């Protein structure tokens, strides 16, 4: 058996590994972009949530103020 008898097998294995590494690099790029998009969306939703909480607090304060005015009217009658 000569030293080069296993070379085609080694070449085939290297090609297989190279293809797999290429697939993994592509997957990492895809996941990086997806992660970036998800982080952006999370930031957007957190800002939206904060705005909604503020609106809810303003509405609650307005309702409480109306209830207070109604109670004052009731007690004044």
Buried (B, 14 or more C-beta within 10 A) or exposed (E): EEEEEEEEEEEEEEEEEEEEEEEEEEEEEEEEEEEEEEEEEEEEEEEEEEEEEEEEEEEEEEEEEEEEEEEEEEEEE
